[in-house]
Amino acid sequence: MKTTIRLSILFLGAILASCGGGKDEQAAKAAAAAKPQVYPVFAVATQSTTLDSDYPATIEGIQDVDIRPKVDGFIEKIYVDEGAVVKKGQLLFKINAPQYEQQVRTANASISNAEANVNAAQLQVNKTKPLVDKDIISKYELEAAQLTLQSRKAALAQAKAELVNAKVNLSYTNITSPADGVVGSIPFKTGSLVSGSSAQPLTTVSNISKVYAYFSLNEKQLLDFANVYKGKTLAAQMKNIPAVSLILADGTTYAQNGKIESINGQINTNTGSASLRATFPNPTAILKSGASAAVRIPQHIDNVILIPQKSTIDLQGKKFVYILGDSAKVVNTEIEVMEITKGKFYVVTKGLKAGDKIVLEGFQSLKNGTMIKPEELNTDSVYAEIKK
Protein backbone atom coordinates (compact mmCIF):
# COMPACT_ATOMS: atom_id res chain seq x y z
CA MET A 1 0.00 0.00 0.00
CA LYS A 2 2.77 2.45 0.92
CA THR A 3 4.56 1.57 -2.30
CA THR A 4 1.48 2.39 -4.35
CA ILE A 5 1.04 5.76 -2.67
CA ARG A 6 4.71 6.59 -3.21
CA LEU A 7 4.48 5.80 -6.98
CA SER A 8 1.36 7.93 -7.37
CA ILE A 9 3.11 10.91 -5.77
CA LEU A 10 6.07 10.52 -8.12
CA PHE A 11 3.82 10.33 -11.18
CA LEU A 12 1.85 13.42 -10.13
CA GLY A 13 5.14 15.32 -9.64
CA ALA A 14 6.27 14.41 -13.12
CA ILE A 15 3.00 15.66 -14.58
CA LEU A 16 3.28 18.95 -12.72
CA ALA A 17 6.89 19.38 -13.85
CA SER A 18 5.94 18.75 -17.46
CA CYS A 19 3.11 21.31 -17.30
CA GLY A 20 5.48 23.85 -15.92
CA GLY A 21 7.96 23.26 -18.75
CA GLY A 22 5.22 23.78 -21.36
CA LYS A 23 4.36 27.17 -19.95
CA ASP A 24 8.00 28.21 -20.05
CA GLU A 25 8.23 27.20 -23.75
CA GLN A 26 5.09 29.13 -24.66
CA ALA A 27 6.40 32.13 -22.79
CA ALA A 28 9.68 31.90 -24.72
CA LYS A 29 7.83 31.77 -28.03
CA ALA A 30 5.70 34.76 -27.09
CA ALA A 31 8.80 36.69 -26.13
CA ALA A 32 10.43 35.81 -29.45
CA ALA A 33 7.32 36.92 -31.35
CA ALA A 34 7.30 40.24 -29.53
CA LYS A 35 10.93 40.85 -30.44
CA PRO A 36 11.31 43.16 -33.53
CA GLN A 37 12.08 41.26 -36.75
CA VAL A 38 14.98 42.16 -39.00
CA TYR A 39 14.09 43.79 -42.35
CA PRO A 40 16.46 45.23 -44.96
CA VAL A 41 16.02 48.98 -45.50
CA PHE A 42 17.80 51.56 -47.65
CA ALA A 43 17.76 55.32 -48.06
CA VAL A 44 16.36 56.64 -51.35
CA ALA A 45 18.27 59.36 -53.18
CA THR A 46 17.69 61.56 -56.21
CA GLN A 47 19.62 60.77 -59.35
CA SER A 48 19.66 61.28 -63.11
CA THR A 49 18.71 58.51 -65.49
CA THR A 50 17.48 57.74 -69.00
CA LEU A 51 14.15 56.06 -69.59
CA ASP A 52 13.50 54.05 -72.75
CA SER A 53 10.09 53.79 -74.38
CA ASP A 54 9.56 51.08 -77.03
CA TYR A 55 6.93 51.36 -79.77
CA PRO A 56 6.08 48.61 -82.31
CA ALA A 57 7.16 49.64 -85.80
CA THR A 58 6.99 48.50 -89.42
CA ILE A 59 10.03 48.82 -91.68
CA GLU A 60 9.76 50.15 -95.24
CA GLY A 61 12.39 51.11 -97.79
CA ILE A 62 12.67 54.75 -98.77
CA GLN A 63 11.42 53.59 -102.19
CA ASP A 64 9.12 50.63 -102.75
CA VAL A 65 8.31 50.73 -106.47
CA ASP A 66 5.80 48.33 -108.01
CA ILE A 67 7.01 47.19 -111.44
CA ARG A 68 4.07 46.96 -113.86
CA PRO A 69 4.00 46.46 -117.66
CA LYS A 70 2.78 49.36 -119.78
CA VAL A 71 1.86 47.08 -122.67
CA ASP A 72 0.05 43.76 -122.95
CA GLY A 73 1.98 40.65 -123.94
CA PHE A 74 3.72 37.49 -122.82
CA ILE A 75 6.83 37.44 -120.63
CA GLU A 76 9.59 36.40 -122.98
CA LYS A 77 12.49 36.52 -120.51
CA ILE A 78 13.20 37.29 -116.86
CA TYR A 79 16.69 38.74 -116.35
CA VAL A 80 16.80 38.90 -112.52
CA ASP A 81 15.99 36.68 -109.57
CA GLU A 82 14.19 37.42 -106.35
CA GLY A 83 16.41 39.24 -103.86
CA ALA A 84 18.82 40.47 -106.53
CA VAL A 85 20.41 43.90 -106.09
CA VAL A 86 19.76 45.99 -109.20
CA LYS A 87 20.79 49.41 -110.48
CA LYS A 88 18.60 52.08 -112.01
CA GLY A 89 18.01 51.32 -115.69
CA GLN A 90 18.94 47.63 -115.40
CA LEU A 91 16.84 45.29 -117.57
CA LEU A 92 14.38 43.20 -115.57
CA PHE A 93 11.84 41.68 -118.01
CA LYS A 94 11.32 41.29 -121.75
CA ILE A 95 7.72 41.30 -123.01
CA ASN A 96 6.92 39.53 -126.28
CA ALA A 97 4.57 41.92 -128.13
CA PRO A 98 5.18 41.68 -131.93
CA GLN A 99 2.45 44.20 -132.72
CA TYR A 100 4.72 47.01 -131.54
CA GLU A 101 7.52 45.88 -133.82
CA GLN A 102 5.02 45.95 -136.67
CA GLN A 103 3.99 49.47 -135.72
CA VAL A 104 7.62 50.59 -135.99
CA ARG A 105 7.97 49.02 -139.44
CA THR A 106 4.71 50.61 -140.57
CA ALA A 107 5.79 54.00 -139.27
CA ASN A 108 9.13 53.73 -141.11
CA ALA A 109 7.29 52.91 -144.33
CA SER A 110 4.97 55.87 -143.82
CA ILE A 111 7.98 58.13 -143.39
CA SER A 112 9.54 56.88 -146.63
CA ASN A 113 6.27 57.50 -148.47
CA ALA A 114 5.88 60.95 -146.94
CA GLU A 115 9.46 61.87 -147.84
CA ALA A 116 8.83 60.84 -151.44
CA ASN A 117 5.71 63.01 -151.54
CA VAL A 118 7.65 65.95 -150.11
CA ASN A 119 10.34 65.54 -152.76
CA ALA A 120 7.74 65.39 -155.51
CA ALA A 121 6.00 68.49 -154.20
CA GLN A 122 9.33 70.27 -153.95
CA LEU A 123 10.10 69.42 -157.58
CA GLN A 124 6.74 70.82 -158.61
CA VAL A 125 7.48 74.06 -156.80
CA ASN A 126 10.92 74.25 -158.36
CA LYS A 127 9.46 73.70 -161.85
CA THR A 128 6.59 76.14 -161.44
CA LYS A 129 8.53 79.08 -160.00
CA PRO A 130 10.60 79.94 -163.18
CA LEU A 131 7.46 79.78 -165.32
CA VAL A 132 5.69 82.18 -163.00
CA ASP A 133 8.68 84.50 -163.03
CA LYS A 134 8.46 84.62 -166.86
CA ASP A 135 4.68 85.12 -166.67
CA ILE A 136 4.16 81.93 -168.63
CA ILE A 137 1.73 80.57 -166.06
CA SER A 138 -0.32 82.18 -163.31
CA LYS A 139 1.18 82.79 -159.87
CA TYR A 140 -1.76 80.93 -158.38
CA GLU A 141 -0.31 77.68 -159.70
CA LEU A 142 2.89 78.42 -157.75
CA GLU A 143 0.89 79.10 -154.60
CA ALA A 144 -0.98 75.85 -155.09
CA ALA A 145 2.29 73.96 -155.50
CA GLN A 146 3.70 75.58 -152.37
CA LEU A 147 0.58 74.65 -150.37
CA THR A 148 0.90 71.07 -151.59
CA LEU A 149 4.54 71.05 -150.47
CA GLN A 150 3.53 72.41 -147.07
CA SER A 151 0.88 69.71 -146.72
CA ARG A 152 3.33 66.97 -147.68
CA LYS A 153 5.82 68.26 -145.11
CA ALA A 154 3.13 68.15 -142.42
CA ALA A 155 2.34 64.56 -143.40
CA LEU A 156 6.04 63.74 -143.08
CA ALA A 157 6.17 65.31 -139.63
CA GLN A 158 3.11 63.28 -138.60
CA ALA A 159 4.72 60.08 -139.89
CA LYS A 160 7.86 60.81 -137.88
CA ALA A 161 5.76 61.42 -134.77
CA GLU A 162 4.03 58.09 -135.29
CA LEU A 163 7.43 56.44 -135.53
CA VAL A 164 8.48 58.01 -132.21
CA ASN A 165 5.28 56.73 -130.57
CA ALA A 166 5.79 53.29 -132.07
CA LYS A 167 9.37 53.16 -130.77
CA VAL A 168 8.22 54.28 -127.32
CA ASN A 169 5.62 51.52 -127.24
CA LEU A 170 8.23 49.04 -128.40
CA SER A 171 10.59 50.21 -125.65
CA TYR A 172 7.91 49.33 -123.10
CA THR A 173 8.50 45.67 -123.96
CA ASN A 174 11.85 46.04 -122.18
CA ILE A 175 11.08 46.67 -118.50
CA THR A 176 13.94 48.27 -116.57
CA SER A 177 14.40 49.17 -112.93
CA PRO A 178 13.37 52.75 -112.11
CA ALA A 179 15.72 52.93 -109.12
CA ASP A 180 18.56 51.23 -107.30
CA GLY A 181 17.24 48.58 -104.96
CA VAL A 182 16.46 44.96 -104.19
CA VAL A 183 14.05 42.84 -106.23
CA GLY A 184 11.08 41.44 -104.34
CA SER A 185 9.03 38.35 -105.16
CA ILE A 186 8.33 37.54 -108.82
CA PRO A 187 4.91 35.87 -109.04
CA PHE A 188 4.95 35.49 -112.86
CA LYS A 189 6.99 33.02 -114.89
CA THR A 190 8.26 33.00 -118.46
CA GLY A 191 5.32 32.71 -120.86
CA SER A 192 2.80 34.33 -118.52
CA LEU A 193 0.36 36.78 -120.09
CA VAL A 194 0.62 40.18 -118.40
CA SER A 195 -1.25 43.42 -118.76
CA GLY A 196 -0.93 46.97 -117.56
CA SER A 197 -4.30 46.57 -115.85
CA SER A 198 -3.24 43.51 -113.80
CA ALA A 199 -3.79 43.92 -110.08
CA GLN A 200 -0.54 42.18 -109.20
CA PRO A 201 2.76 43.80 -110.18
CA LEU A 202 5.53 41.89 -111.92
CA THR A 203 7.71 42.54 -108.87
CA THR A 204 8.72 45.30 -106.46
CA VAL A 205 12.06 47.08 -106.33
CA SER A 206 12.86 48.38 -102.85
CA ASN A 207 15.52 51.00 -102.25
CA ILE A 208 16.73 50.08 -98.74
CA SER A 209 19.92 52.12 -98.56
CA LYS A 210 17.88 53.87 -95.87
CA VAL A 211 14.70 52.60 -94.26
CA TYR A 212 11.68 54.18 -92.64
CA ALA A 213 10.36 52.82 -89.34
CA TYR A 214 6.69 53.76 -88.93
CA PHE A 215 5.15 53.69 -85.45
CA SER A 216 2.25 55.32 -83.62
CA LEU A 217 1.56 57.29 -80.43
CA ASN A 218 -1.86 57.70 -78.87
CA GLU A 219 -3.23 61.10 -77.89
CA LYS A 220 -1.93 60.99 -74.30
CA GLN A 221 1.50 59.88 -75.42
CA LEU A 222 1.59 62.72 -77.96
CA LEU A 223 0.79 65.26 -75.22
CA ASP A 224 3.51 63.80 -72.99
CA PHE A 225 5.83 63.88 -75.98
CA ALA A 226 5.15 67.58 -76.53
CA ASN A 227 5.75 68.34 -72.85
CA VAL A 228 9.07 66.51 -72.75
CA TYR A 229 10.58 67.91 -75.95
CA LYS A 230 10.22 71.67 -75.96
CA GLY A 231 9.72 73.83 -79.00
CA LYS A 232 7.27 76.38 -80.34
CA THR A 233 6.67 74.37 -83.50
CA LEU A 234 6.54 70.69 -84.36
CA ALA A 235 9.72 71.07 -86.39
CA ALA A 236 11.50 72.64 -83.41
CA GLN A 237 10.34 69.81 -81.13
CA MET A 238 11.64 67.17 -83.52
CA LYS A 239 15.08 68.81 -83.49
CA ASN A 240 15.17 68.33 -79.72
CA ILE A 241 14.34 64.62 -79.91
CA PRO A 242 17.51 62.59 -79.32
CA ALA A 243 18.66 59.83 -81.64
CA VAL A 244 16.46 56.73 -81.43
CA SER A 245 17.43 53.08 -81.64
CA LEU A 246 15.81 50.10 -83.32
CA ILE A 247 15.08 46.83 -81.52
CA LEU A 248 15.00 43.97 -84.02
CA ALA A 249 12.68 40.96 -83.98
CA ASP A 250 15.27 38.81 -82.17
CA GLY A 251 15.57 41.35 -79.37
CA THR A 252 18.95 42.72 -80.42
CA THR A 253 19.61 46.41 -80.93
CA TYR A 254 20.40 47.58 -84.46
CA ALA A 255 23.95 48.86 -84.76
CA GLN A 256 23.09 52.36 -86.06
CA ASN A 257 20.83 54.97 -84.50
CA GLY A 258 18.11 56.77 -86.37
CA LYS A 259 16.26 60.08 -86.23
CA ILE A 260 12.56 60.92 -86.02
CA GLU A 261 11.90 63.08 -89.06
CA SER A 262 8.13 63.15 -89.44
CA ILE A 263 5.07 63.34 -87.18
CA ASN A 264 1.63 63.15 -88.73
CA GLY A 265 -0.27 66.31 -87.85
CA GLN A 266 -3.61 64.51 -87.65
CA ILE A 267 -4.89 61.84 -85.25
CA ASN A 268 -6.55 58.85 -86.90
CA THR A 269 -10.15 58.85 -85.68
CA ASN A 270 -10.35 55.06 -85.99
CA THR A 271 -7.25 54.27 -83.92
CA GLY A 272 -6.92 57.44 -81.82
CA SER A 273 -3.23 57.67 -82.68
CA ALA A 274 -0.87 59.58 -84.95
CA SER A 275 1.88 58.10 -87.11
CA LEU A 276 5.56 58.95 -86.71
CA ARG A 277 8.47 58.08 -89.00
CA ALA A 278 12.06 57.44 -88.01
CA THR A 279 14.82 57.06 -90.60
CA PHE A 280 17.72 54.62 -90.18
CA PRO A 281 20.78 54.12 -92.43
CA ASN A 282 21.02 50.61 -93.85
CA PRO A 283 24.43 50.23 -95.54
CA THR A 284 24.56 46.45 -95.10
CA ALA A 285 20.94 45.93 -96.23
CA ILE A 286 20.18 43.91 -93.10
CA LEU A 287 16.86 45.74 -92.68
CA LYS A 288 14.18 44.61 -95.14
CA SER A 289 10.92 46.18 -96.24
CA GLY A 290 7.97 44.68 -94.41
CA ALA A 291 9.99 43.63 -91.36
CA SER A 292 8.75 44.33 -87.83
CA ALA A 293 10.77 45.99 -85.08
CA ALA A 294 10.42 48.45 -82.21
CA VAL A 295 11.57 52.05 -82.08
CA ARG A 296 13.18 52.90 -78.73
CA ILE A 297 13.02 56.57 -77.72
CA PRO A 298 15.28 57.67 -74.83
CA GLN A 299 14.14 60.30 -72.32
CA HIS A 300 16.74 61.82 -69.98
CA ILE A 301 15.43 63.01 -66.61
CA ASP A 302 17.28 64.65 -63.69
CA ASN A 303 16.80 64.60 -59.92
CA VAL A 304 14.28 61.79 -59.67
CA ILE A 305 13.80 59.02 -57.13
CA LEU A 306 13.95 55.41 -58.31
CA ILE A 307 12.93 52.44 -56.18
CA PRO A 308 12.91 48.70 -56.95
CA GLN A 309 9.56 47.34 -58.03
CA LYS A 310 9.90 44.60 -55.40
CA SER A 311 9.79 47.33 -52.72
CA THR A 312 6.19 48.26 -53.57
CA ILE A 313 2.80 46.79 -52.73
CA ASP A 314 -0.14 46.96 -55.17
CA LEU A 315 -3.47 47.52 -53.43
CA GLN A 316 -6.68 48.45 -55.25
CA GLY A 317 -4.80 49.97 -58.15
CA LYS A 318 -2.49 52.00 -55.95
CA LYS A 319 1.12 51.51 -54.92
CA PHE A 320 2.47 51.60 -51.36
CA VAL A 321 5.84 51.33 -49.64
CA TYR A 322 6.86 50.89 -46.01
CA ILE A 323 8.79 53.92 -44.78
CA LEU A 324 10.89 53.56 -41.65
CA GLY A 325 9.49 56.06 -39.15
CA ASP A 326 10.19 57.08 -35.56
CA SER A 327 11.00 54.40 -33.00
CA ALA A 328 11.80 51.98 -35.87
CA LYS A 329 8.10 51.67 -36.70
CA VAL A 330 7.09 51.35 -40.37
CA VAL A 331 4.50 53.57 -42.02
CA ASN A 332 2.52 52.25 -44.99
CA THR A 333 2.72 55.16 -47.48
CA GLU A 334 1.05 55.61 -50.86
CA ILE A 335 3.28 56.67 -53.78
CA GLU A 336 2.77 57.65 -57.41
CA VAL A 337 5.07 56.46 -60.20
CA MET A 338 5.62 57.12 -63.92
CA GLU A 339 4.21 54.68 -66.46
CA ILE A 340 7.66 54.29 -67.98
CA THR A 341 9.97 52.13 -65.90
CA LYS A 342 13.74 51.89 -65.70
CA GLY A 343 14.21 48.15 -65.99
CA LYS A 344 12.90 46.72 -62.69
CA PHE A 345 12.73 50.16 -61.05
CA TYR A 346 9.87 52.65 -60.74
CA VAL A 347 10.34 56.40 -61.08
CA VAL A 348 8.55 57.96 -58.08
CA THR A 349 6.76 61.23 -58.75
CA LYS A 350 4.97 61.64 -55.40
CA GLY A 351 5.09 60.22 -51.87
CA LEU A 352 8.85 59.99 -51.25
CA LYS A 353 11.68 62.43 -50.70
CA ALA A 354 15.42 62.04 -50.70
CA GLY A 355 16.65 60.49 -47.47
CA ASP A 356 13.52 58.46 -46.72
CA LYS A 357 14.31 54.91 -45.70
CA ILE A 358 12.06 52.19 -47.05
CA VAL A 359 11.84 48.44 -46.56
CA LEU A 360 13.45 46.69 -49.53
CA GLU A 361 11.60 43.37 -49.52
CA GLY A 362 10.17 40.49 -47.48
CA PHE A 363 7.32 42.50 -45.96
CA GLN A 364 4.39 40.22 -46.88
CA SER A 365 3.36 39.83 -43.21
CA LEU A 366 4.36 43.36 -42.19
CA LYS A 367 1.64 45.72 -40.92
CA ASN A 368 1.41 49.48 -40.56
CA GLY A 369 2.94 50.68 -37.30
CA THR A 370 4.95 47.48 -36.70
CA MET A 371 8.29 47.95 -34.99
CA ILE A 372 11.16 46.34 -36.88
CA LYS A 373 14.88 45.92 -36.51
CA PRO A 374 16.23 47.70 -39.62
CA GLU A 375 19.21 46.26 -41.44
CA GLU A 376 20.49 49.25 -43.40
CA LEU A 377 21.86 48.44 -46.85
CA ASN A 378 24.32 50.42 -48.89
CA THR A 379 22.30 52.53 -51.33
CA ASP A 380 24.77 51.98 -54.16
CA SER A 381 24.32 48.21 -53.89
CA VAL A 382 20.56 48.62 -54.36
CA TYR A 383 21.02 50.70 -57.51
CA ALA A 384 23.96 48.73 -58.87
CA GLU A 385 21.77 47.10 -61.55
CA ILE A 386 20.84 50.39 -63.25
CA LYS A 387 24.29 51.95 -62.88
CA LYS A 388 26.06 49.31 -64.92
C-alpha positions in Angstrom: 0.0 0.0 0.0 2.8 2.4 0.9 4.6 1.6 -2.3 1.5 2.4 -4.4 1.0 5.8 -2.7 4.7 6.6 -3.2 4.5 5.8 -7.0 1.4 7.9 -7.4 3.1 10.9 -5.8 6.1 10.5 -8.1 3.8 10.3 -11.2 1.9 13.4 -10.1 5.1 15.3 -9.6 6.3 14.4 -13.1 3.0 15.7 -14.6 3.3 18.9 -12.7 6.9 19.4 -13.9 5.9 18.7 -17.5 3.1 21.3 -17.3 5.5 23.9 -15.9 8.0 23.3 -18.7 5.2 23.8 -21.4 4.4 27.2 -19.9 8.0 28.2 -20.1 8.2 27.2 -23.7 5.1 29.1 -24.7 6.4 32.1 -22.8 9.7 31.9 -24.7 7.8 31.8 -28.0 5.7 34.8 -27.1 8.8 36.7 -26.1 10.4 35.8 -29.4 7.3 36.9 -31.3 7.3 40.2 -29.5 10.9 40.8 -30.4 11.3 43.2 -33.5 12.1 41.3 -36.8 15.0 42.2 -39.0 14.1 43.8 -42.4 16.5 45.2 -45.0 16.0 49.0 -45.5 17.8 51.6 -47.7 17.8 55.3 -48.1 16.4 56.6 -51.4 18.3 59.4 -53.2 17.7 61.6 -56.2 19.6 60.8 -59.4 19.7 61.3 -63.1 18.7 58.5 -65.5 17.5 57.7 -69.0 14.2 56.1 -69.6 13.5 54.0 -72.7 10.1 53.8 -74.4 9.6 51.1 -77.0 6.9 51.4 -79.8 6.1 48.6 -82.3 7.2 49.6 -85.8 7.0 48.5 -89.4 10.0 48.8 -91.7 9.8 50.1 -95.2 12.4 51.1 -97.8 12.7 54.7 -98.8 11.4 53.6 -102.2 9.1 50.6 -102.7 8.3 50.7 -106.5 5.8 48.3 -108.0 7.0 47.2 -111.4 4.1 47.0 -113.9 4.0 46.5 -117.7 2.8 49.4 -119.8 1.9 47.1 -122.7 0.1 43.8 -123.0 2.0 40.6 -123.9 3.7 37.5 -122.8 6.8 37.4 -120.6 9.6 36.4 -123.0 12.5 36.5 -120.5 13.2 37.3 -116.9 16.7 38.7 -116.3 16.8 38.9 -112.5 16.0 36.7 -109.6 14.2 37.4 -106.3 16.4 39.2 -103.9 18.8 40.5 -106.5 20.4 43.9 -106.1 19.8 46.0 -109.2 20.8 49.4 -110.5 18.6 52.1 -112.0 18.0 51.3 -115.7 18.9 47.6 -115.4 16.8 45.3 -117.6 14.4 43.2 -115.6 11.8 41.7 -118.0 11.3 41.3 -121.7 7.7 41.3 -123.0 6.9 39.5 -126.3 4.6 41.9 -128.1 5.2 41.7 -131.9 2.5 44.2 -132.7 4.7 47.0 -131.5 7.5 45.9 -133.8 5.0 46.0 -136.7 4.0 49.5 -135.7 7.6 50.6 -136.0 8.0 49.0 -139.4 4.7 50.6 -140.6 5.8 54.0 -139.3 9.1 53.7 -141.1 7.3 52.9 -144.3 5.0 55.9 -143.8 8.0 58.1 -143.4 9.5 56.9 -146.6 6.3 57.5 -148.5 5.9 61.0 -146.9 9.5 61.9 -147.8 8.8 60.8 -151.4 5.7 63.0 -151.5 7.6 65.9 -150.1 10.3 65.5 -152.8 7.7 65.4 -155.5 6.0 68.5 -154.2 9.3 70.3 -154.0 10.1 69.4 -157.6 6.7 70.8 -158.6 7.5 74.1 -156.8 10.9 74.3 -158.4 9.5 73.7 -161.9 6.6 76.1 -161.4 8.5 79.1 -160.0 10.6 79.9 -163.2 7.5 79.8 -165.3 5.7 82.2 -163.0 8.7 84.5 -163.0 8.5 84.6 -166.9 4.7 85.1 -166.7 4.2 81.9 -168.6 1.7 80.6 -166.1 -0.3 82.2 -163.3 1.2 82.8 -159.9 -1.8 80.9 -158.4 -0.3 77.7 -159.7 2.9 78.4 -157.8 0.9 79.1 -154.6 -1.0 75.8 -155.1 2.3 74.0 -155.5 3.7 75.6 -152.4 0.6 74.6 -150.4 0.9 71.1 -151.6 4.5 71.0 -150.5 3.5 72.4 -147.1 0.9 69.7 -146.7 3.3 67.0 -147.7 5.8 68.3 -145.1 3.1 68.2 -142.4 2.3 64.6 -143.4 6.0 63.7 -143.1 6.2 65.3 -139.6 3.1 63.3 -138.6 4.7 60.1 -139.9 7.9 60.8 -137.9 5.8 61.4 -134.8 4.0 58.1 -135.3 7.4 56.4 -135.5 8.5 58.0 -132.2 5.3 56.7 -130.6 5.8 53.3 -132.1 9.4 53.2 -130.8 8.2 54.3 -127.3 5.6 51.5 -127.2 8.2 49.0 -128.4 10.6 50.2 -125.7 7.9 49.3 -123.1 8.5 45.7 -124.0 11.9 46.0 -122.2 11.1 46.7 -118.5 13.9 48.3 -116.6 14.4 49.2 -112.9 13.4 52.8 -112.1 15.7 52.9 -109.1 18.6 51.2 -107.3 17.2 48.6 -105.0 16.5 45.0 -104.2 14.1 42.8 -106.2 11.1 41.4 -104.3 9.0 38.4 -105.2 8.3 37.5 -108.8 4.9 35.9 -109.0 4.9 35.5 -112.9 7.0 33.0 -114.9 8.3 33.0 -118.5 5.3 32.7 -120.9 2.8 34.3 -118.5 0.4 36.8 -120.1 0.6 40.2 -118.4 -1.2 43.4 -118.8 -0.9 47.0 -117.6 -4.3 46.6 -115.8 -3.2 43.5 -113.8 -3.8 43.9 -110.1 -0.5 42.2 -109.2 2.8 43.8 -110.2 5.5 41.9 -111.9 7.7 42.5 -108.9 8.7 45.3 -106.5 12.1 47.1 -106.3 12.9 48.4 -102.8 15.5 51.0 -102.2 16.7 50.1 -98.7 19.9 52.1 -98.6 17.9 53.9 -95.9 14.7 52.6 -94.3 11.7 54.2 -92.6 10.4 52.8 -89.3 6.7 53.8 -88.9 5.1 53.7 -85.4 2.2 55.3 -83.6 1.6 57.3 -80.4 -1.9 57.7 -78.9 -3.2 61.1 -77.9 -1.9 61.0 -74.3 1.5 59.9 -75.4 1.6 62.7 -78.0 0.8 65.3 -75.2 3.5 63.8 -73.0 5.8 63.9 -76.0 5.1 67.6 -76.5 5.8 68.3 -72.8 9.1 66.5 -72.7 10.6 67.9 -76.0 10.2 71.7 -76.0 9.7 73.8 -79.0 7.3 76.4 -80.3 6.7 74.4 -83.5 6.5 70.7 -84.4 9.7 71.1 -86.4 11.5 72.6 -83.4 10.3 69.8 -81.1 11.6 67.2 -83.5 15.1 68.8 -83.5 15.2 68.3 -79.7 14.3 64.6 -79.9 17.5 62.6 -79.3 18.7 59.8 -81.6 16.5 56.7 -81.4 17.4 53.1 -81.6 15.8 50.1 -83.3 15.1 46.8 -81.5 15.0 44.0 -84.0 12.7 41.0 -84.0 15.3 38.8 -82.2 15.6 41.4 -79.4 19.0 42.7 -80.4 19.6 46.4 -80.9 20.4 47.6 -84.5 24.0 48.9 -84.8 23.1 52.4 -86.1 20.8 55.0 -84.5 18.1 56.8 -86.4 16.3 60.1 -86.2 12.6 60.9 -86.0 11.9 63.1 -89.1 8.1 63.1 -89.4 5.1 63.3 -87.2 1.6 63.1 -88.7 -0.3 66.3 -87.9 -3.6 64.5 -87.7 -4.9 61.8 -85.3 -6.5 58.9 -86.9 -10.1 58.9 -85.7 -10.3 55.1 -86.0 -7.2 54.3 -83.9 -6.9 57.4 -81.8 -3.2 57.7 -82.7 -0.9 59.6 -84.9 1.9 58.1 -87.1 5.6 58.9 -86.7 8.5 58.1 -89.0 12.1 57.4 -88.0 14.8 57.1 -90.6 17.7 54.6 -90.2 20.8 54.1 -92.4 21.0 50.6 -93.8 24.4 50.2 -95.5 24.6 46.4 -95.1 20.9 45.9 -96.2 20.2 43.9 -93.1 16.9 45.7 -92.7 14.2 44.6 -95.1 10.9 46.2 -96.2 8.0 44.7 -94.4 10.0 43.6 -91.4 8.7 44.3 -87.8 10.8 46.0 -85.1 10.4 48.4 -82.2 11.6 52.0 -82.1 13.2 52.9 -78.7 13.0 56.6 -77.7 15.3 57.7 -74.8 14.1 60.3 -72.3 16.7 61.8 -70.0 15.4 63.0 -66.6 17.3 64.7 -63.7 16.8 64.6 -59.9 14.3 61.8 -59.7 13.8 59.0 -57.1 14.0 55.4 -58.3 12.9 52.4 -56.2 12.9 48.7 -57.0 9.6 47.3 -58.0 9.9 44.6 -55.4 9.8 47.3 -52.7 6.2 48.3 -53.6 2.8 46.8 -52.7 -0.1 47.0 -55.2 -3.5 47.5 -53.4 -6.7 48.4 -55.2 -4.8 50.0 -58.1 -2.5 52.0 -55.9 1.1 51.5 -54.9 2.5 51.6 -51.4 5.8 51.3 -49.6 6.9 50.9 -46.0 8.8 53.9 -44.8 10.9 53.6 -41.7 9.5 56.1 -39.2 10.2 57.1 -35.6 11.0 54.4 -33.0 11.8 52.0 -35.9 8.1 51.7 -36.7 7.1 51.3 -40.4 4.5 53.6 -42.0 2.5 52.3 -45.0 2.7 55.2 -47.5 1.0 55.6 -50.9 3.3 56.7 -53.8 2.8 57.7 -57.4 5.1 56.5 -60.2 5.6 57.1 -63.9 4.2 54.7 -66.5 7.7 54.3 -68.0 10.0 52.1 -65.9 13.7 51.9 -65.7 14.2 48.2 -66.0 12.9 46.7 -62.7 12.7 50.2 -61.1 9.9 52.7 -60.7 10.3 56.4 -61.1 8.5 58.0 -58.1 6.8 61.2 -58.7 5.0 61.6 -55.4 5.1 60.2 -51.9 8.8 60.0 -51.2 11.7 62.4 -50.7 15.4 62.0 -50.7 16.7 60.5 -47.5 13.5 58.5 -46.7 14.3 54.9 -45.7 12.1 52.2 -47.0 11.8 48.4 -46.6 13.5 46.7 -49.5 11.6 43.4 -49.5 10.2 40.5 -47.5 7.3 42.5 -46.0 4.4 40.2 -46.9 3.4 39.8 -43.2 4.4 43.4 -42.2 1.6 45.7 -40.9 1.4 49.5 -40.6 2.9 50.7 -37.3 4.9 47.5 -36.7 8.3 48.0 -35.0 11.2 46.3 -36.9 14.9 45.9 -36.5 16.2 47.7 -39.6 19.2 46.3 -41.4 20.5 49.3 -43.4 21.9 48.4 -46.9 24.3 50.4 -48.9 22.3 52.5 -51.3 24.8 52.0 -54.2 24.3 48.2 -53.9 20.6 48.6 -54.4 21.0 50.7 -57.5 24.0 48.7 -58.9 21.8 47.1 -61.6 20.8 50.4 -63.2 24.3 52.0 -62.9 26.1 49.3 -64.9 
